[in-house]
């Protein structure tokens, strides 16, 4: 299984840079970049904080993609 996300899309919609979002949730810009690329699975706390910034529930921001 893989964790997919809409962080890049939502960040653009909210007119935030990776650096701005990173500061809001207490991580580095590189962490946000890795999440957006799917190279890093955020902790539950980080994922919830990201959702809070976008005013969206978890399932509208992150979801599992099952392998075939």
N, CA, C and O atoms as a Tripos MOL2 file, in Angstrom:
@<TRIPOS>MOLECULE
protein
  272   271    68     0     0
PROTEIN
NO_CHARGES

@<TRIPOS>ATOM
      1 N           0.8340   -1.1870    0.0000 N.3       1 UNK1
      2 CA          0.0000    0.0000    0.0000 C.3       1 UNK1
      3 C           0.8740    1.2430    0.0000 C.2       1 UNK1
      4 O           2.0060    1.2350    0.4850 O.2       1 UNK1
      5 N           0.3240    2.3000   -0.5510 N.am      2 UNK2
      6 CA          1.0300    3.5700   -0.6340 C.3       2 UNK2
      7 C           0.1030    4.6760   -0.1480 C.2       2 UNK2
      8 O          -1.0980    4.6560   -0.4180 O.2       2 UNK2
      9 N           0.6670    5.6360    0.5660 N.am      3 UNK3
     10 CA         -0.1120    6.7770    1.0370 C.3       3 UNK3
     11 C          -0.0290    7.8830    0.0000 C.2       3 UNK3
     12 O           1.0440    8.4350   -0.2430 O.2       3 UNK3
     13 N          -1.1540    8.2020   -0.6060 N.am      4 UNK4
     14 CA         -1.2410    9.3090   -1.5660 C.3       4 UNK4
     15 C          -1.7150   10.5610   -0.8400 C.2       4 UNK4
     16 O          -2.2870   10.4870    0.2480 O.2       4 UNK4
     17 N          -1.4650   11.7190   -1.4650 N.am      5 UNK5
     18 CA         -1.9070   12.9570   -0.8370 C.3       5 UNK5
     19 C          -2.1340   14.0500   -1.8770 C.2       5 UNK5
     20 O          -1.6960   13.9550   -3.0240 O.2       5 UNK5
     21 N          -2.8370   15.0910   -1.4310 N.am      6 UNK6
     22 CA         -3.1210   16.2650   -2.2580 C.3       6 UNK6
     23 C          -2.4030   17.4970   -1.7150 C.2       6 UNK6
     24 O          -2.8360   18.6200   -1.9690 O.2       6 UNK6
     25 N          -1.3230   17.3080   -0.9790 N.am      7 UNK7
     26 CA         -0.6650   18.4260   -0.3130 C.3       7 UNK7
     27 C          -0.2000   19.4850   -1.3160 C.2       7 UNK7
     28 O          -0.4150   20.6770   -1.0980 O.2       7 UNK7
     29 N           0.4220   19.0680   -2.3930 N.am      8 UNK8
     30 CA          0.9170   20.0400   -3.3780 C.3       8 UNK8
     31 C          -0.2360   20.8470   -3.9750 C.2       8 UNK8
     32 O          -0.1580   22.0710   -4.0840 O.2       8 UNK8
     33 N          -1.2950   20.1560   -4.3560 N.am      9 UNK9
     34 CA         -2.4720   20.8230   -4.9280 C.3       9 UNK9
     35 C          -3.0980   21.7950   -3.9270 C.2       9 UNK9
     36 O          -3.4180   22.9320   -4.2720 O.2       9 UNK9
     37 N          -3.2680   21.3440   -2.6990 N.am     10 UNK10
     38 CA         -3.8920   22.1900   -1.6820 C.3      10 UNK10
     39 C          -3.0010   23.3660   -1.3120 C.2      10 UNK10
     40 O          -3.4890   24.4740   -1.0900 O.2      10 UNK10
     41 N          -1.7090   23.1290   -1.2450 N.am     11 UNK11
     42 CA         -0.7670   24.2000   -0.9300 C.3      11 UNK11
     43 C          -0.8570   25.2990   -1.9870 C.2      11 UNK11
     44 O          -0.8310   26.4840   -1.6550 O.2      11 UNK11
     45 N          -0.9630   24.9130   -3.2540 N.am     12 UNK12
     46 CA         -1.0990   25.8880   -4.3420 C.3      12 UNK12
     47 C          -2.4260   26.6420   -4.2260 C.2      12 UNK12
     48 O          -2.4790   27.8540   -4.4320 O.2      12 UNK12
     49 N          -3.4870   25.9180   -3.8960 N.am     13 UNK13
     50 CA         -4.8040   26.5480   -3.7560 C.3      13 UNK13
     51 C          -4.8040   27.5900   -2.6330 C.2      13 UNK13
     52 O          -5.4550   28.6290   -2.7440 O.2      13 UNK13
     53 N          -4.0790   27.3090   -1.5650 N.am     14 UNK14
     54 CA         -3.9880   28.2280   -0.4350 C.3      14 UNK14
     55 C          -2.8570   29.2440   -0.6130 C.2      14 UNK14
     56 O          -2.5890   30.0430    0.2840 O.2      14 UNK14
     57 N          -2.2020   29.2090   -1.7650 N.am     15 UNK15
     58 CA         -1.1280   30.1410   -2.1060 C.3      15 UNK15
     59 C          -0.0070   30.1310   -1.0680 C.2      15 UNK15
     60 O           0.4580   31.1770   -0.6130 O.2      15 UNK15
     61 N           0.4130   28.9150   -0.7070 N.am     16 UNK16
     62 CA          1.4970   28.7440    0.2600 C.3      16 UNK16
     63 C           2.7120   28.1370   -0.4250 C.2      16 UNK16
     64 O           2.5730   27.2660   -1.2830 O.2      16 UNK16
     65 N           3.8950   28.5900   -0.0530 N.am     17 UNK17
     66 CA          5.1150   27.9330   -0.5090 C.3      17 UNK17
     67 C           5.3590   26.7220    0.3780 C.2      17 UNK17
     68 O           4.7350   26.5750    1.4290 O.2      17 UNK17
     69 N           6.2640   25.8620   -0.0480 N.am     18 UNK18
     70 CA          6.6410   24.7290    0.7980 C.3      18 UNK18
     71 C           7.1870   25.2380    2.1280 C.2      18 UNK18
     72 O           6.8910   24.6730    3.1810 O.2      18 UNK18
     73 N           7.9730   26.2880    2.0810 N.am     19 UNK19
     74 CA          8.5650   26.8620    3.2870 C.3      19 UNK19
     75 C           7.4850   27.3790    4.2410 C.2      19 UNK19
     76 O           7.5660   27.1510    5.4480 O.2      19 UNK19
     77 N           6.4770   28.0710    3.7100 N.am     20 UNK20
     78 CA          5.3940   28.6080    4.5460 C.3      20 UNK20
     79 C           4.6040   27.4920    5.2100 C.2      20 UNK20
     80 O           4.3110   27.5620    6.4040 O.2      20 UNK20
     81 N           4.2580   26.4650    4.4460 N.am     21 UNK21
     82 CA          3.5220   25.3440    5.0180 C.3      21 UNK21
     83 C           4.3760   24.6450    6.0710 C.2      21 UNK21
     84 O           3.8820   24.2840    7.1390 O.2      21 UNK21
     85 N           5.6450   24.4600    5.7700 N.am     22 UNK22
     86 CA          6.5560   23.8090    6.7150 C.3      22 UNK22
     87 C           6.5850   24.5570    8.0490 C.2      22 UNK22
     88 O           6.5360   23.9340    9.1100 O.2      22 UNK22
     89 N           6.6640   25.8680    8.0010 N.am     23 UNK23
     90 CA          6.6860   26.6610    9.2380 C.3      23 UNK23
     91 C           5.3830   26.5230   10.0110 C.2      23 UNK23
     92 O           5.3930   26.4620   11.2400 O.2      23 UNK23
     93 N           4.2680   26.4730    9.3020 N.am     24 UNK24
     94 CA          2.9670   26.3540    9.9650 C.3      24 UNK24
     95 C           2.8170   25.0290   10.7190 C.2      24 UNK24
     96 O           2.1320   24.9620   11.7400 O.2      24 UNK24
     97 N           3.4650   23.9780   10.2060 N.am     25 UNK25
     98 CA          3.3120   22.6560   10.8210 C.3      25 UNK25
     99 C           4.5630   22.1930   11.5700 C.2      25 UNK25
    100 O           4.5900   21.0900   12.1170 O.2      25 UNK25
    101 N           5.5880   23.0290   11.5940 N.am     26 UNK26
    102 CA          6.7620   22.7370   12.4060 C.3      26 UNK26
    103 C           7.7430   21.7180   11.8470 C.2      26 UNK26
    104 O           8.3440   20.9470   12.5950 O.2      26 UNK26
    105 N           7.9010   21.7200   10.5190 N.am     27 UNK27
    106 CA          8.8860   20.8350    9.8890 C.3      27 UNK27
    107 C           9.7310   21.6470    8.9120 C.2      27 UNK27
    108 O           9.5530   22.8590    8.7930 O.2      27 UNK27
    109 N          10.6500   20.9810    8.2150 N.am     28 UNK28
    110 CA         11.4690   21.6660    7.2240 C.3      28 UNK28
    111 C          10.7790   21.6610    5.8600 C.2      28 UNK28
    112 O           9.8580   20.8830    5.6100 O.2      28 UNK28
    113 N          11.2450   22.5430    4.9960 N.am     29 UNK29
    114 CA         10.7240   22.5850    3.6310 C.3      29 UNK29
    115 C          10.9760   21.2520    2.9310 C.2      29 UNK29
    116 O          10.1540   20.7940    2.1370 O.2      29 UNK29
    117 N          12.1160   20.6350    3.2310 N.am     30 UNK30
    118 CA         12.4520   19.3600    2.6100 C.3      30 UNK30
    119 C          11.4570   18.2640    2.9850 C.2      30 UNK30
    120 O          11.1680   17.3790    2.1790 O.2      30 UNK30
    121 N          10.9390   18.3230    4.2030 N.am     31 UNK31
    122 CA          9.9290   17.3440    4.6330 C.3      31 UNK31
    123 C           8.6590   17.5020    3.8150 C.2      31 UNK31
    124 O           8.0740   16.5130    3.3720 O.2      31 UNK31
    125 N           8.2300   18.7420    3.6130 N.am     32 UNK32
    126 CA          7.0220   18.9890    2.8000 C.3      32 UNK32
    127 C           7.2530   18.5050    1.3720 C.2      32 UNK32
    128 O           6.3730   17.8770    0.7820 O.2      32 UNK32
    129 N           8.4250   18.7890    0.8120 N.am     33 UNK33
    130 CA          8.7420   18.3380   -0.5520 C.3      33 UNK33
    131 C           8.6890   16.8110   -0.6360 C.2      33 UNK33
    132 O           8.1570   16.2620   -1.6000 O.2      33 UNK33
    133 N           9.2350   16.1310    0.3630 N.am     34 UNK34
    134 CA          9.2370   14.6610    0.3670 C.3      34 UNK34
    135 C           7.8250   14.1030    0.5020 C.2      34 UNK34
    136 O           7.5030   13.0950   -0.1270 O.2      34 UNK34
    137 N           6.9850   14.7310    1.3030 N.am     35 UNK35
    138 CA          5.5850   14.2990    1.4360 C.3      35 UNK35
    139 C           4.8780   14.4530    0.0920 C.2      35 UNK35
    140 O           4.1900   13.5380   -0.3610 O.2      35 UNK35
    141 N           5.0520   15.6110   -0.5430 N.am     36 UNK36
    142 CA          4.3960   15.8650   -1.8230 C.3      36 UNK36
    143 C           4.8130   14.8590   -2.8900 C.2      36 UNK36
    144 O           3.9880   14.4560   -3.7110 O.2      36 UNK36
    145 N           6.0750   14.4500   -2.8920 N.am     37 UNK37
    146 CA          6.5680   13.4780   -3.8720 C.3      37 UNK37
    147 C           6.2120   12.0410   -3.5060 C.2      37 UNK37
    148 O           6.3790   11.1370   -4.3250 O.2      37 UNK37
    149 N           5.7290   11.8230   -2.3010 N.am     38 UNK38
    150 CA          5.4010   10.4760   -1.8650 C.3      38 UNK38
    151 C           6.5980    9.7090   -1.3440 C.2      38 UNK38
    152 O           6.5320    8.4920   -1.1640 O.2      38 UNK38
    153 N           7.6950   10.4140   -1.0990 N.am     39 UNK39
    154 CA          8.9070    9.7700   -0.5960 C.3      39 UNK39
    155 C           8.9310    9.6550    0.9210 C.2      39 UNK39
    156 O           9.7810    8.9590    1.4770 O.2      39 UNK39
    157 N           8.0100   10.3270    1.5900 N.am     40 UNK40
    158 CA          7.9930   10.3380    3.0530 C.3      40 UNK40
    159 C           6.5510   10.2120    3.5280 C.2      40 UNK40
    160 O           5.6670   10.9280    3.0580 O.2      40 UNK40
    161 N           6.3240    9.2990    4.4620 N.am     41 UNK41
    162 CA          4.9980    9.1340    5.0640 C.3      41 UNK41
    163 C           4.9940    9.9190    6.3740 C.2      41 UNK41
    164 O           5.7450    9.5940    7.2940 O.2      41 UNK41
    165 N           4.1580   10.9460    6.4620 N.am     42 UNK42
    166 CA          4.1540   11.7630    7.6810 C.3      42 UNK42
    167 C           3.5730   11.0020    8.8700 C.2      42 UNK42
    168 O           2.7810   10.0740    8.7060 O.2      42 UNK42
    169 N           3.9790   11.4120   10.0580 N.am     43 UNK43
    170 CA          3.3610   10.8680   11.2660 C.3      43 UNK43
    171 C           1.8950   11.2810   11.2800 C.2      43 UNK43
    172 O           1.4890   12.1880   10.5530 O.2      43 UNK43
    173 N           1.1180   10.6180   12.0990 N.am     44 UNK44
    174 CA         -0.2910   10.9690   12.2300 C.3      44 UNK44
    175 C          -0.4340   12.4130   12.6970 C.2      44 UNK44
    176 O          -1.2810   13.1460   12.1860 O.2      44 UNK44
    177 N           0.3770   12.8240   13.6530 N.am     45 UNK45
    178 CA          0.3180   14.1910   14.1700 C.3      45 UNK45
    179 C           0.6280   15.2060   13.0750 C.2      45 UNK45
    180 O          -0.0680   16.2130   12.9520 O.2      45 UNK45
    181 N           1.6580   14.9530   12.2840 N.am     46 UNK46
    182 CA          2.0040   15.8710   11.1970 C.3      46 UNK46
    183 C           0.8930   15.9110   10.1540 C.2      46 UNK46
    184 O           0.5170   16.9880    9.6920 O.2      46 UNK46
    185 N           0.3720   14.7620    9.7850 N.am     47 UNK47
    186 CA         -0.7180   14.7190    8.7990 C.3      47 UNK47
    187 C          -1.9390   15.4920    9.2920 C.2      47 UNK47
    188 O          -2.5640   16.2230    8.5240 O.2      47 UNK47
    189 N          -2.2780   15.3330   10.5650 N.am     48 UNK48
    190 CA         -3.4140   16.0720   11.1270 C.3      48 UNK48
    191 C          -3.1550   17.5770   11.1340 C.2      48 UNK48
    192 O          -4.0600   18.3690   10.8710 O.2      48 UNK48
    193 N          -1.9270   17.9650   11.4320 N.am     49 UNK49
    194 CA         -1.5860   19.3940   11.4120 C.3      49 UNK49
    195 C          -1.6760   19.9680   10.0080 C.2      49 UNK49
    196 O          -2.1250   21.1000    9.8290 O.2      49 UNK49
    197 N          -1.2560   19.2020    9.0110 N.am     50 UNK50
    198 CA         -1.3850   19.6380    7.6210 C.3      50 UNK50
    199 C          -2.8540   19.8000    7.2580 C.2      50 UNK50
    200 O          -3.2370   20.7930    6.6400 O.2      50 UNK50
    201 N          -3.6760   18.8300    7.6380 N.am     51 UNK51
    202 CA         -5.1200   18.9070    7.3730 C.3      51 UNK51
    203 C          -5.7360   20.1240    8.0400 C.2      51 UNK51
    204 O          -6.6220   20.7640    7.4730 O.2      51 UNK51
    205 N          -5.2800   20.4410    9.2210 N.am     52 UNK52
    206 CA         -5.8000   21.6050    9.9550 C.3      52 UNK52
    207 C          -5.5120   22.8980    9.1990 C.2      52 UNK52
    208 O          -6.3640   23.7840    9.1480 O.2      52 UNK52
    209 N          -4.3240   23.0180    8.6120 N.am     53 UNK53
    210 CA         -3.9720   24.2010    7.8270 C.3      53 UNK53
    211 C          -4.9440   24.3690    6.6620 C.2      53 UNK53
    212 O          -5.3490   25.4860    6.3400 O.2      53 UNK53
    213 N          -5.3160   23.2520    6.0320 N.am     54 UNK54
    214 CA         -6.1980   23.2960    4.8700 C.3      54 UNK54
    215 C          -7.6840   23.2200    5.2360 C.2      54 UNK54
    216 O          -8.5400   23.2680    4.3520 O.2      54 UNK54
    217 N          -7.9910   23.1040    6.5180 N.am     55 UNK55
    218 CA         -9.3890   23.0200    6.9850 C.3      55 UNK55
    219 C         -10.1280   21.8560    6.3240 C.2      55 UNK55
    220 O         -11.2870   21.9790    5.9300 O.2      55 UNK55
    221 N          -9.4290   20.7220    6.2130 N.am     56 UNK56
    222 CA        -10.0110   19.5420    5.5840 C.3      56 UNK56
    223 C          -9.8190   18.3210    6.4670 C.2      56 UNK56
    224 O          -8.8500   18.2490    7.2240 O.2      56 UNK56
    225 N         -10.7410   17.3500    6.3780 N.am     57 UNK57
    226 CA        -10.5460   16.0980    7.1150 C.3      57 UNK57
    227 C          -9.4410   15.2690    6.4570 C.2      57 UNK57
    228 O          -9.0850   15.4810    5.2980 O.2      57 UNK57
    229 N          -8.9200   14.3400    7.2160 N.am     58 UNK58
    230 CA         -7.8080   13.4980    6.7590 C.3      58 UNK58
    231 C          -8.0880   12.8560    5.4010 C.2      58 UNK58
    232 O          -7.2280   12.8710    4.5200 O.2      58 UNK58
    233 N          -9.2800   12.2940    5.2270 N.am     59 UNK59
    234 CA         -9.5690   11.5410    4.0020 C.3      59 UNK59
    235 C          -9.6550   12.4200    2.7500 C.2      59 UNK59
    236 O          -9.6310   11.9020    1.6330 O.2      59 UNK59
    237 N          -9.7550   13.7280    2.9210 N.am     60 UNK60
    238 CA         -9.7610   14.6430    1.7790 C.3      60 UNK60
    239 C          -8.3450   15.0900    1.4220 C.2      60 UNK60
    240 O          -8.1350   15.7470    0.4020 O.2      60 UNK60
    241 N          -7.3860   14.7350    2.2540 N.am     61 UNK61
    242 CA         -5.9990   15.1590    2.0470 C.3      61 UNK61
    243 C          -5.0750   13.9590    1.8080 C.2      61 UNK61
    244 O          -4.2060   13.9990    0.9370 O.2      61 UNK61
    245 N          -5.2720   12.8970    2.5910 N.am     62 UNK62
    246 CA         -4.4350   11.6930    2.4890 C.3      62 UNK62
    247 C          -5.3390   10.4780    2.3030 C.2      62 UNK62
    248 O          -6.4350   10.4240    2.8620 O.2      62 UNK62
    249 N          -4.8810    9.5020    1.5190 N.am     63 UNK63
    250 CA         -5.6260    8.2570    1.3670 C.3      63 UNK63
    251 C          -4.6640    7.1450    0.9590 C.2      63 UNK63
    252 O          -3.5920    7.3970    0.4080 O.2      63 UNK63
    253 N          -5.0740    5.9130    1.2440 N.am     64 UNK64
    254 CA         -4.2690    4.7480    0.8980 C.3      64 UNK64
    255 C          -4.5910    4.2930   -0.5260 C.2      64 UNK64
    256 O          -5.7490    4.2420   -0.9420 O.2      64 UNK64
    257 N          -3.5290    3.9680   -1.2510 N.am     65 UNK65
    258 CA         -3.6690    3.4110   -2.5820 C.3      65 UNK65
    259 C          -3.1480    1.9870   -2.5130 C.2      65 UNK65
    260 O          -1.9660    1.7610   -2.2540 O.2      65 UNK65
    261 N          -4.0290    1.0330   -2.7450 N.am     66 UNK66
    262 CA         -3.6440   -0.3680   -2.6200 C.3      66 UNK66
    263 C          -2.9230   -0.8370   -3.8710 C.2      66 UNK66
    264 O          -3.2320   -0.4150   -4.9850 O.2      66 UNK66
    265 N          -1.9500   -1.7240   -3.6600 N.am     67 UNK67
    266 CA         -1.2230   -2.3350   -4.7710 C.3      67 UNK67
    267 C          -2.1440   -3.2860   -5.5110 C.2      67 UNK67
    268 O          -3.0680   -3.8580   -4.9330 O.2      67 UNK67
    269 N          -1.8770   -3.4450   -6.8050 N.am     68 UNK68
    270 CA         -2.6910   -4.3700   -7.6170 C.3      68 UNK68
    271 C          -2.4040   -5.8060   -7.2900 C.2      68 UNK68
    272 O          -3.0010   -6.7060   -7.8810 O.2      68 UNK68
@<TRIPOS>BOND
     1     1     2 1
     2     2     3 1
     3     3     4 2
     4     3     5 am
     5     5     6 1
     6     6     7 1
     7     7     8 2
     8     7     9 am
     9     9    10 1
    10    10    11 1
    11    11    12 2
    12    11    13 am
    13    13    14 1
    14    14    15 1
    15    15    16 2
    16    15    17 am
    17    17    18 1
    18    18    19 1
    19    19    20 2
    20    19    21 am
    21    21    22 1
    22    22    23 1
    23    23    24 2
    24    23    25 am
    25    25    26 1
    26    26    27 1
    27    27    28 2
    28    27    29 am
    29    29    30 1
    30    30    31 1
    31    31    32 2
    32    31    33 am
    33    33    34 1
    34    34    35 1
    35    35    36 2
    36    35    37 am
    37    37    38 1
    38    38    39 1
    39    39    40 2
    40    39    41 am
    41    41    42 1
    42    42    43 1
    43    43    44 2
    44    43    45 am
    45    45    46 1
    46    46    47 1
    47    47    48 2
    48    47    49 am
    49    49    50 1
    50    50    51 1
    51    51    52 2
    52    51    53 am
    53    53    54 1
    54    54    55 1
    55    55    56 2
    56    55    57 am
    57    57    58 1
    58    58    59 1
    59    59    60 2
    60    59    61 am
    61    61    62 1
    62    62    63 1
    63    63    64 2
    64    63    65 am
    65    65    66 1
    66    66    67 1
    67    67    68 2
    68    67    69 am
    69    69    70 1
    70    70    71 1
    71    71    72 2
    72    71    73 am
    73    73    74 1
    74    74    75 1
    75    75    76 2
    76    75    77 am
    77    77    78 1
    78    78    79 1
    79    79    80 2
    80    79    81 am
    81    81    82 1
    82    82    83 1
    83    83    84 2
    84    83    85 am
    85    85    86 1
    86    86    87 1
    87    87    88 2
    88    87    89 am
    89    89    90 1
    90    90    91 1
    91    91    92 2
    92    91    93 am
    93    93    94 1
    94    94    95 1
    95    95    96 2
    96    95    97 am
    97    97    98 1
    98    98    99 1
    99    99   100 2
   100    99   101 am
   101   101   102 1
   102   102   103 1
   103   103   104 2
   104   103   105 am
   105   105   106 1
   106   106   107 1
   107   107   108 2
   108   107   109 am
   109   109   110 1
   110   110   111 1
   111   111   112 2
   112   111   113 am
   113   113   114 1
   114   114   115 1
   115   115   116 2
   116   115   117 am
   117   117   118 1
   118   118   119 1
   119   119   120 2
   120   119   121 am
   121   121   122 1
   122   122   123 1
   123   123   124 2
   124   123   125 am
   125   125   126 1
   126   126   127 1
   127   127   128 2
   128   127   129 am
   129   129   130 1
   130   130   131 1
   131   131   132 2
   132   131   133 am
   133   133   134 1
   134   134   135 1
   135   135   136 2
   136   135   137 am
   137   137   138 1
   138   138   139 1
   139   139   140 2
   140   139   141 am
   141   141   142 1
   142   142   143 1
   143   143   144 2
   144   143   145 am
   145   145   146 1
   146   146   147 1
   147   147   148 2
   148   147   149 am
   149   149   150 1
   150   150   151 1
   151   151   152 2
   152   151   153 am
   153   153   154 1
   154   154   155 1
   155   155   156 2
   156   155   157 am
   157   157   158 1
   158   158   159 1
   159   159   160 2
   160   159   161 am
   161   161   162 1
   162   162   163 1
   163   163   164 2
   164   163   165 am
   165   165   166 1
   166   166   167 1
   167   167   168 2
   168   167   169 am
   169   169   170 1
   170   170   171 1
   171   171   172 2
   172   171   173 am
   173   173   174 1
   174   174   175 1
   175   175   176 2
   176   175   177 am
   177   177   178 1
   178   178   179 1
   179   179   180 2
   180   179   181 am
   181   181   182 1
   182   182   183 1
   183   183   184 2
   184   183   185 am
   185   185   186 1
   186   186   187 1
   187   187   188 2
   188   187   189 am
   189   189   190 1
   190   190   191 1
   191   191   192 2
   192   191   193 am
   193   193   194 1
   194   194   195 1
   195   195   196 2
   196   195   197 am
   197   197   198 1
   198   198   199 1
   199   199   200 2
   200   199   201 am
   201   201   202 1
   202   202   203 1
   203   203   204 2
   204   203   205 am
   205   205   206 1
   206   206   207 1
   207   207   208 2
   208   207   209 am
   209   209   210 1
   210   210   211 1
   211   211   212 2
   212   211   213 am
   213   213   214 1
   214   214   215 1
   215   215   216 2
   216   215   217 am
   217   217   218 1
   218   218   219 1
   219   219   220 2
   220   219   221 am
   221   221   222 1
   222   222   223 1
   223   223   224 2
   224   223   225 am
   225   225   226 1
   226   226   227 1
   227   227   228 2
   228   227   229 am
   229   229   230 1
   230   230   231 1
   231   231   232 2
   232   231   233 am
   233   233   234 1
   234   234   235 1
   235   235   236 2
   236   235   237 am
   237   237   238 1
   238   238   239 1
   239   239   240 2
   240   239   241 am
   241   241   242 1
   242   242   243 1
   243   243   244 2
   244   243   245 am
   245   245   246 1
   246   246   247 1
   247   247   248 2
   248   247   249 am
   249   249   250 1
   250   250   251 1
   251   251   252 2
   252   251   253 am
   253   253   254 1
   254   254   255 1
   255   255   256 2
   256   255   257 am
   257   257   258 1
   258   258   259 1
   259   259   260 2
   260   259   261 am
   261   261   262 1
   262   262   263 1
   263   263   264 2
   264   263   265 am
   265   265   266 1
   266   266   267 1
   267   267   268 2
   268   267   269 am
   269   269   270 1
   270   270   271 1
   271   271   272 2
@<TRIPOS>SUBSTRUCTURE
     1 UNK1         2 RESIDUE 1 A UNK
     2 UNK2         6 RESIDUE 1 A UNK
     3 UNK3        10 RESIDUE 1 A UNK
     4 UNK4        14 RESIDUE 1 A UNK
     5 UNK5        18 RESIDUE 1 A UNK
     6 UNK6        22 RESIDUE 1 A UNK
     7 UNK7        26 RESIDUE 1 A UNK
     8 UNK8        30 RESIDUE 1 A UNK
     9 UNK9        34 RESIDUE 1 A UNK
    10 UNK10       38 RESIDUE 1 A UNK
    11 UNK11       42 RESIDUE 1 A UNK
    12 UNK12       46 RESIDUE 1 A UNK
    13 UNK13       50 RESIDUE 1 A UNK
    14 UNK14       54 RESIDUE 1 A UNK
    15 UNK15       58 RESIDUE 1 A UNK
    16 UNK16       62 RESIDUE 1 A UNK
    17 UNK17       66 RESIDUE 1 A UNK
    18 UNK18       70 RESIDUE 1 A UNK
    19 UNK19       74 RESIDUE 1 A UNK
    20 UNK20       78 RESIDUE 1 A UNK
    21 UNK21       82 RESIDUE 1 A UNK
    22 UNK22       86 RESIDUE 1 A UNK
    23 UNK23       90 RESIDUE 1 A UNK
    24 UNK24       94 RESIDUE 1 A UNK
    25 UNK25       98 RESIDUE 1 A UNK
    26 UNK26      102 RESIDUE 1 A UNK
    27 UNK27      106 RESIDUE 1 A UNK
    28 UNK28      110 RESIDUE 1 A UNK
    29 UNK29      114 RESIDUE 1 A UNK
    30 UNK30      118 RESIDUE 1 A UNK
    31 UNK31      122 RESIDUE 1 A UNK
    32 UNK32      126 RESIDUE 1 A UNK
    33 UNK33      130 RESIDUE 1 A UNK
    34 UNK34      134 RESIDUE 1 A UNK
    35 UNK35      138 RESIDUE 1 A UNK
    36 UNK36      142 RESIDUE 1 A UNK
    37 UNK37      146 RESIDUE 1 A UNK
    38 UNK38      150 RESIDUE 1 A UNK
    39 UNK39      154 RESIDUE 1 A UNK
    40 UNK40      158 RESIDUE 1 A UNK
    41 UNK41      162 RESIDUE 1 A UNK
    42 UNK42      166 RESIDUE 1 A UNK
    43 UNK43      170 RESIDUE 1 A UNK
    44 UNK44      174 RESIDUE 1 A UNK
    45 UNK45      178 RESIDUE 1 A UNK
    46 UNK46      182 RESIDUE 1 A UNK
    47 UNK47      186 RESIDUE 1 A UNK
    48 UNK48      190 RESIDUE 1 A UNK
    49 UNK49      194 RESIDUE 1 A UNK
    50 UNK50      198 RESIDUE 1 A UNK
    51 UNK51      202 RESIDUE 1 A UNK
    52 UNK52      206 RESIDUE 1 A UNK
    53 UNK53      210 RESIDUE 1 A UNK
    54 UNK54      214 RESIDUE 1 A UNK
    55 UNK55      218 RESIDUE 1 A UNK
    56 UNK56      222 RESIDUE 1 A UNK
    57 UNK57      226 RESIDUE 1 A UNK
    58 UNK58      230 RESIDUE 1 A UNK
    59 UNK59      234 RESIDUE 1 A UNK
    60 UNK60      238 RESIDUE 1 A UNK
    61 UNK61      242 RESIDUE 1 A UNK
    62 UNK62      246 RESIDUE 1 A UNK
    63 UNK63      250 RESIDUE 1 A UNK
    64 UNK64      254 RESIDUE 1 A UNK
    65 UNK65      258 RESIDUE 1 A UNK
    66 UNK66      262 RESIDUE 1 A UNK
    67 UNK67      266 RESIDUE 1 A UNK
    68 UNK68      270 RESIDUE 1 A UNK
